[in-house]
Amino acid sequence: MKKIELLSPAKNLEVGIAAINHGADAVYIGGPSFGAREKVGNSIEDIEALCRHAALFDAKVYVTMNTLLFDNELEDARKLAYDCWNAGVDALIVQDMALLNMDMPPIALHASTQCHNIEAEKVKFLEDVGFSQVVLARELSIEQIKDIRSKTTVPLEYFIHGALCVSYSGQCYLSHVIGGRSANRGACAQPCRLAWNLENKEGKRLISNRHLLSLRDLNNSKNIEELIDAGITSFKIEGRLKDIDYVKNVTAYYRKKIDEIIERRDDICRSSRGESNPTFYPAPEKSFSRGFTDYFIHGRQKYIDAPYSPKSMGEYLGTIEKVKNKSITIKTGKELHNGDGLCFLDRENNLLGFNVNAVSRDASMSPAIKHIDTSKNRQIQRQTITSNTDISMATRFKIEGSKIFRNSDLVWQKEVEKSNGNRKQKISLRFTDTEDGFALSAKLYNEECEYVTTNISIEKEVAINTEKALDNIKSKLSQWGDTEFAVEEIDVDFKDNKTTRLQDYKSEPMANSQQPIAYFIRASVLGEMKKDLVEKLKSYLIEKHRNERDTFVRPETNAIFPKDNLSYLGNVINKKSKEFYEMHGVEIIEDGLEKLRSDEELVVMTTKHCVRYANNICCKEIGKPAESLYLFNEKGRFRLDFDCRNCCMKVIKEK
């Protein structure tokens, strides 16, 4: 049966635990160094604590070591890999092939999306050299994924939610050439989110002050089953810079979506154990987003970009009916609260926002809906909002009829903050008497595994009322509080009895002469046994998970890399990486840009996002050759070249 993995981001230990508790089958987290988000580092001690918590549910922890490495960093990276293995990490997500050419621990390696995994030949090569999972490029369509799957067997990982890099990952050097902050070294300054101007080669201004390279956020929630059928087994949520509330919400949302699919199919299952019970209604539009797109999964489409603001728009509420000074009347099916944050685009598409101070509702209309309304026919209510901001003076334009959004829902936010996920896994209990006391054993419910046992030496006292004593034992043993476990069944087995199960005794009472005995046992004794058993069960599950981890053994292979030469776009900046490619048939290898420091003309970004197409000046649609355009702001000036045959745009730094 195919195991499906929901993979969530973790900025730190707290966020990682929250992700697991709200349904993640795995989390990915940065280590002390060499992660693609240099500002998000975590100690080995915190990573080990996260691994121990994840292992309780057979969930996995992946550490990101997906930056390019200089020669003087290789030994530190190797030592960090050993530290991760010893801490219980399940896999490293890597970009630099030097790590396959060094003395490494037997830790599984995943090929980061930074490796530019867009073709079956490349993915097959990565499989042949030992990668146990490959993260595909976000730009791929369903058909391209199917093609890769048909030619490979390695597990495939794919982003389903979160911020989008406008460039193919691993192929963006814009931040590096502008300010020396390399995306491949974890230091991207995100110049793609800035406002830019666009002009033609004659210098005619076409567009002014727009975020022309900024994309909406990815949301593939409607495409999960199609992706499963195409061959994806790991579904990745972007966001290692995101706060805990975002991770709780988006993880819980996709957990629900994936579980609904698993529930009605018998060919797939979850890759971890335990059911989560968040105390809020998951809704991705309530977390940070610039609006949603499913990108290129079904081919090129309009409105994948967010040209007016890189800030969060949030959830759509309705339309503005009337504005007067500090009040605004809108029609919406959502309930608004004091303290909410609202925003809208004015007639020049400038983003304006304000906080709600008070809300009054038109009683003649239907009541507002408190939670997300998924029906087609929403109940609409007219609501008037007052604010400290004079909305009528905030814009020069009439804004009646504009769409309005909520990017901060105060009441919902508090519900998310309070939620701990309450993830539980079912266990079976067995309570028996021993020569000098009692034994309490537990195992995972409906799974082939060992019982874990705790014993207590105590004088046994036969109960006068057998049924009541058995009921009391069962009642106390059923209460496991805020632990990670929930009791599904209890067997009470006393050696002097012919019947061992309480339910058997109740359903088929025996004659008085055959009725079983029971013991009177104090609640404090049972409580002590449960407390000790919890710790033993945790230790058993952690050790079991560690012993069953995937391991990496460098295969003996003559696999040939799909290209016989690598330009700076191959991202080779150390000797070990160069040796790796030479061993696999690459004859010409240029230094990567971080080492090359070239003043020559360079492709600094390759992207499927096309500025021409997005702004209705596509030449392919009218059968004309696409002339170059120019993108510029105070950070620099770049030429845009258009490969219309492959529907691709390149951002060029000229000499």
Residue pairs with C-beta under 8 A, 6 or more apart in sequence:
1 266
1 267
1 268
1 269
2 228
2 233
2 267
2 268
2 269
3 233
3 268
3 269
3 270
3 271
4 25
4 228
4 233
4 234
4 235
4 258
4 262
4 268
4 269
4 270
4 271
5 25
5 26
5 60
5 157
5 233
5 234
5 235
5 271
5 272
6 23
6 24
6 25
6 26
6 235
6 237
6 251
6 254
6 255
6 258
7 24
7 25
7 26
7 27
7 28
7 62
7 157
7 234
7 235
7 236
7 237
8 19
8 24
8 26
8 27
8 28
8 237
8 239
8 247
8 250
8 251
9 15
9 19
9 27
9 28
9 29
9 162
9 237
9 238
9 239
9 240
9 242
9 247
10 16
10 19
10 27
10 28
10 29
10 50
10 240
10 247
11 29
11 40
11 240
11 241
11 242
11 243
11 244
11 247
12 29
12 40
12 42
12 46
13 42
13 46
13 47
13 49
13 50
14 244
15 242
15 243
15 244
15 247
16 27
16 29
16 50
16 53
16 54
16 61
17 50
17 53
18 244
18 247
18 248
18 251
18 420
18 421
19 27
19 247
19 248
19 251
20 27
20 50
20 53
20 54
20 57
20 59
20 421
20 423
21 276
21 420
21 421
21 422
21 423
22 247
22 248
22 251
22 252
22 255
22 276
22 278
22 419
22 421
22 423
23 251
23 252
23 254
23 255
23 256
23 276
23 421
23 423
24 59
24 251
24 255
24 272
25 59
25 60
25 270
25 271
25 272
26 54
26 59
26 60
26 61
26 62
26 90
26 234
26 271
26 272
27 50
27 54
27 59
27 60
27 61
27 62
28 61
28 62
28 63
28 64
28 93
28 236
28 240
29 42
29 47
29 50
29 61
29 62
29 63
29 64
29 240
30 36
30 37
30 40
30 41
30 42
30 63
30 64
30 240
31 41
31 42
31 44
31 47
31 63
31 64
31 65
31 80
31 83
31 84
32 41
32 42
32 43
32 44
32 80
33 41
33 76
33 80
34 64
34 65
34 66
34 67
34 69
34 73
34 76
34 77
34 80
34 186
35 41
35 63
35 64
35 65
35 66
35 67
35 186
35 240
36 64
36 66
36 67
36 95
36 112
36 114
36 183
36 184
36 186
37 64
37 186
37 240
37 241
38 67
38 185
38 186
38 187
39 241
40 240
40 241
44 83
44 84
44 87
47 61
47 63
47 84
47 87
47 89
48 87
48 88
50 61
51 61
51 87
51 88
51 89
51 90
52 88
52 538
52 542
54 60
54 61
54 545
55 88
55 541
55 542
55 544
55 545
55 546
56 274
56 425
56 484
56 538
56 541
56 542
57 272
57 273
57 274
57 423
57 425
57 484
58 271
58 272
58 273
58 541
58 545
59 272
60 90
60 91
60 271
60 272
61 88
61 89
61 90
62 89
62 90
62 91
62 92
62 93
62 110
63 84
63 89
63 91
63 92
63 93
64 92
64 93
64 112
64 240
65 77
65 80
65 81
65 92
65 93
65 94
65 99
66 93
66 94
66 95
66 112
66 114
67 95
67 96
67 184
67 185
67 186
68 95
68 96
68 182
68 184
68 185
68 571
68 573
68 574
68 592
68 594
69 77
69 96
69 98
69 99
69 573
69 574
69 577
70 573
70 574
70 595
71 574
71 575
71 576
73 574
74 98
74 102
74 574
74 576
77 96
77 98
77 99
78 99
78 102
78 103
78 104
81 92
81 99
81 104
81 105
81 107
82 104
82 105
84 92
84 105
84 107
85 105
85 106
85 107
86 105
88 542
88 545
88 546
89 107
90 107
90 108
90 549
90 550
91 107
91 108
91 109
91 110
91 132
91 133
91 550
92 99
92 107
92 108
92 109
92 110
93 110
93 111
93 112
93 135
94 109
94 110
94 111
94 112
95 111
95 112
95 114
95 115
95 170
95 184
95 571
96 571
96 574
96 577
97 572
97 576
97 577
97 580
97 581
98 574
98 575
98 576
98 577
98 580
99 109
100 109
100 129
100 130
100 554
100 580
101 576
101 577
101 579
101 580
101 583
102 576
104 552
106 551
106 552
106 553
107 549
107 551
107 552
108 132
108 133
108 549
108 550
108 551
108 552
109 130
109 131
109 132
109 552
110 131
110 132
110 133
110 134
110 135
110 157
111 117
111 126
111 131
111 133
111 134
111 135
112 135
112 169
112 170
113 135
113 136
113 137
113 138
113 159
113 169
113 170
114 169
114 170
114 184
114 571
115 122
115 126
115 134
115 135
115 170
116 122
116 137
116 168
116 169
116 170
116 171
117 123
117 126
117 134
117 135
117 136
117 137
118 136
118 137
118 139
118 140
118 144
118 168
119 148
119 562
120 147
120 148
120 150
120 151
120 152
121 151
121 562
122 562
123 134
123 136
123 148
123 151
123 152
123 154
123 156
124 151
124 152
125 559
125 560
125 561
125 562
125 584
126 134
126 154
127 134
127 152
127 153
127 154
128 555
128 557
128 559
129 554
129 555
129 557
129 559
129 584
130 552
130 553
130 554
130 555
131 154
132 154
132 155
132 550
132 552
133 154
133 155
133 156
133 157
133 234
134 152
134 154
134 155
134 156
134 157
135 157
135 158
135 159
135 236
136 145
136 148
136 156
136 157
136 158
136 232
137 168
137 169
138 158
138 159
138 164
138 165
138 169
138 218
138 295
139 168
139 295
139 296
139 608
140 148
140 158
140 296
140 297
141 296
141 297
141 298
141 299
142 223
142 226
142 227
142 230
142 297
142 298
145 156
145 158
145 227
145 230
145 231
145 232
146 230
146 231
148 156
148 231
149 156
149 230
149 231
150 231
155 233
155 234
156 231
156 232
156 233
156 234
157 232
157 233
157 234
157 235
157 236
158 227
158 232
158 234
158 235
158 236
159 218
159 220
159 236
159 237
159 238
160 218
160 219
160 220
160 221
160 223
160 224
160 227
160 235
160 236
160 237
160 254
161 217
161 218
161 219
161 220
161 221
161 237
161 238
161 250
161 254
161 284
162 217
162 218
162 237
162 238
162 239
162 242
162 250
163 215
163 217
163 218
163 238
163 239
163 290
164 215
164 216
164 217
164 218
164 238
164 293
164 295
165 172
165 192
166 172
166 192
166 213
166 214
166 215
166 605
166 607
166 609
167 174
167 192
167 605
167 606
167 607
167 651
168 606
168 607
168 608
170 184
170 571
171 569
171 605
171 606
172 183
172 188
172 192
172 604
172 605
172 606
173 182
173 183
173 184
173 593
173 602
173 603
173 604
173 605
174 183
174 191
174 192
174 604
174 605
174 638
174 651
175 181
175 182
175 183
175 187
175 188
175 189
175 190
175 191
176 182
176 183
176 184
176 593
176 594
176 604
177 593
177 602
177 604
177 636
177 653
178 189
178 191
178 635
178 636
179 189
179 191
179 635
181 187
181 188
181 189
182 188
182 593
182 594
184 571
184 592
184 594
185 594
191 213
191 635
192 213
192 214
192 605
193 211
193 213
193 214
193 310
194 211
194 213
194 633
194 635
195 209
195 210
195 211
195 633
196 209
196 210
196 211
196 212
196 213
196 631
196 632
196 633
197 205
197 207
197 208
197 209
197 210
197 631
197 632
197 633
198 205
198 206
198 207
198 210
198 212
198 611
198 615
198 629
198 630
198 631
199 205
199 206
199 629
199 630
199 632
200 206
200 627
200 629
200 630
201 627
201 628
201 629
201 630
206 615
206 617
206 629
207 615
210 307
210 308
211 305
211 306
211 307
211 308
211 309
211 310
212 305
212 307
212 611
212 614
212 615
212 631
213 607
213 609
213 611
213 631
214 290
214 305
214 306
214 307
214 310
215 290
215 293
215 304
215 305
215 306
215 609
216 289
216 290
216 291
216 292
216 293
216 303
216 304
216 305
216 306
217 288
217 289
217 290
217 291
217 292
217 293
218 238
218 292
218 293
218 294
218 295
219 284
219 289
219 292
219 293
219 294
220 227
220 294
220 295
220 297
221 253
221 254
221 257
221 284
222 294
223 294
223 297
223 298
224 235
224 254
224 257
224 258
224 261
225 261
227 235
227 297
228 261
228 268
235 254
235 258
237 247
237 250
237 251
237 254
239 246
239 247
239 250
242 288
245 287
245 413
245 416
245 417
246 287
246 288
248 278
248 280
248 416
248 419
248 421
249 280
249 282
249 283
249 284
249 286
249 287
249 416
250 282
250 284
250 287
252 276
252 278
252 280
252 282
252 421
253 282
253 283
253 284
255 276
255 282
256 282
258 270
259 270
261 268
262 268
262 269
262 270
273 425
273 444
274 423
274 424
274 425
274 484
275 423
275 424
275 425
276 421
276 422
276 423
277 421
277 422
277 423
277 424
278 419
278 421
278 422
279 415
279 418
279 419
279 420
279 422
280 412
280 415
280 416
280 418
280 419
281 371
281 372
281 412
281 415
283 315
283 372
283 412
284 292
285 292
285 314
285 315
285 316
285 372
286 314
286 315
286 406
286 409
286 412
288 312
288 407
289 312
289 313
289 314
290 306
290 309
290 310
290 311
290 312
290 313
291 306
291 313
293 301
293 303
293 304
295 304
296 304
296 608
300 608
300 613
300 647
302 613
302 614
304 609
304 614
305 609
305 614
306 313
307 349
307 614
308 345
308 349
308 350
308 351
309 345
309 351
311 343
311 351
311 407
312 407
313 343
313 351
313 405
313 407
314 341
314 343
314 405
314 406
314 407
314 408
314 409
315 334
315 405
315 406
315 407
315 409
316 403
316 404
316 405
317 330
317 332
317 334
317 336
317 342
317 404
317 405
317 406
318 330
318 331
318 332
318 333
318 334
318 380
318 403
318 404
319 330
319 331
319 401
319 402
319 403
319 404
320 328
320 329
320 330
320 344
320 399
320 400
320 401
320 402
320 403
320 404
321 329
321 330
321 331
321 382
321 400
322 328
322 329
322 400
323 329
323 391
323 392
323 399
323 400
324 392
325 390
325 391
325 392
326 386
326 387
326 388
326 389
326 390
326 391
326 392
327 384
327 385
327 386
327 387
327 391
328 384
328 385
328 387
328 391
328 404
329 382
329 383
329 384
329 385
330 382
330 383
330 385
330 404
331 380
331 381
331 382
331 383
332 368
332 380
332 381
332 383
332 404
333 368
333 369
333 373
333 378
333 379
333 380
333 381
334 368
334 369
334 373
334 406
335 368
335 369
335 370
336 356
336 359
336 368
336 383
336 385
336 406
337 356
337 359
337 409
337 410
337 411
338 356
338 357
338 358
338 359
338 410
339 355
339 356
339 408
339 410
340 355
340 356
340 406
340 408
340 409
340 410
341 353
341 354
341 355
341 356
341 406
341 407
341 408
342 353
342 354
342 355
342 356
342 385
342 404
342 405
342 406
342 407
343 351
343 352
343 353
343 354
343 404
343 405
343 406
343 407
344 351
344 352
344 353
344 399
344 402
344 403
344 404
344 405
345 351
345 352
345 402
345 403
346 352
346 395
346 396
346 397
346 399
346 402
347 395
347 397
347 398
347 399
347 402
348 397
350 395
352 391
352 394
352 395
353 407
354 387
354 388
354 389
354 391
354 394
355 387
355 388
355 389
355 408
356 385
356 386
356 387
357 385
357 386
357 387
357 388
358 385
358 386
359 383
359 384
359 385
360 383
360 384
361 367
361 368
361 381
361 382
361 383
361 384
362 381
362 382
362 383
362 384
365 380
365 381
365 382
366 379
366 380
366 381
367 379
367 381
368 379
368 381
368 383
369 378
369 379
373 379
391 399
423 484
424 484
424 485
424 486
425 444
425 445
425 484
425 485
425 486
426 444
426 445
426 446
426 485
426 486
426 487
426 488
427 442
427 443
427 444
427 445
427 485
427 486
427 487
427 488
427 537
428 442
428 443
428 444
428 445
428 487
428 488
428 489
428 490
428 491
429 440
429 441
429 442
429 477
429 487
429 489
429 490
429 491
430 440
430 441
430 442
430 451
430 490
430 491
430 493
431 438
431 439
431 440
431 441
431 473
431 477
431 490
431 491
431 492
431 493
432 438
432 439
432 441
432 492
432 493
432 494
432 495
433 439
433 460
433 494
433 495
433 519
434 455
436 457
436 458
437 455
437 456
437 457
437 458
437 460
438 455
438 456
438 458
438 460
438 519
438 521
438 525
438 529
439 453
439 454
439 455
439 456
440 453
440 454
440 477
440 526
440 529
440 530
440 533
441 451
441 452
441 453
441 454
441 533
442 451
442 452
442 485
442 533
442 537
443 449
443 450
443 451
443 452
445 488
445 489
446 488
449 544
450 540
452 533
452 536
452 537
452 540
453 533
453 536
454 529
454 532
454 533
454 536
456 525
456 528
456 529
458 525
460 519
461 519
461 520
461 521
462 517
462 518
462 519
462 520
463 469
463 517
463 518
463 519
463 520
464 520
466 515
466 516
466 517
466 518
467 505
467 506
467 518
469 518
469 519
469 520
469 521
470 492
470 502
470 505
470 518
471 502
472 521
472 523
473 492
473 518
473 521
473 526
474 490
474 492
474 502
476 523
476 526
476 527
477 487
477 490
477 526
477 530
478 487
478 490
480 486
480 487
480 530
480 534
483 534
484 538
485 534
485 537
490 502
491 500
491 501
491 502
492 500
492 501
492 502
492 518
493 500
493 501
494 500
494 516
494 517
494 518
494 519
496 516
496 517
497 516
497 517
498 510
498 514
498 516
499 505
499 508
499 510
499 516
505 516
509 515
510 516
559 584
560 584
560 585
561 581
561 584
561 585
561 586
563 586
564 585
564 586
564 587
564 588
565 586
565 587
565 588
565 589
566 572
566 581
566 586
566 588
566 589
566 590
567 590
568 590
568 591
568 592
568 593
568 596
568 598
568 602
569 603
570 581
570 589
570 590
570 592
571 592
571 593
572 578
572 581
572 589
572 590
572 591
572 592
573 591
573 592
573 594
573 595
578 589
581 589
582 589
590 596
593 602
599 655
600 655
601 652
601 653
601 654
601 655
602 652
602 653
603 650
603 651
603 652
604 638
604 651
604 652
604 653
605 650
605 651
606 648
606 649
606 650
606 651
607 648
607 649
607 650
607 651
608 647
608 648
608 649
609 649
610 618
610 642
610 647
610 648
610 649
611 629
611 631
611 640
611 649
612 618
612 619
612 626
612 629
612 642
612 649
613 620
618 626
619 625
619 626
619 627
619 642
619 644
620 626
620 644
620 647
625 644
626 642
626 644
628 639
628 640
628 641
628 642
629 639
629 640
630 637
630 638
630 639
630 640
631 637
631 638
631 639
631 640
631 651
632 638
636 653
637 654
638 651
638 652
638 653
638 654
639 651
639 652
639 654
640 649
640 650
640 651
640 652
641 649
641 650
641 652
642 648
642 649
642 650
643 649
643 650
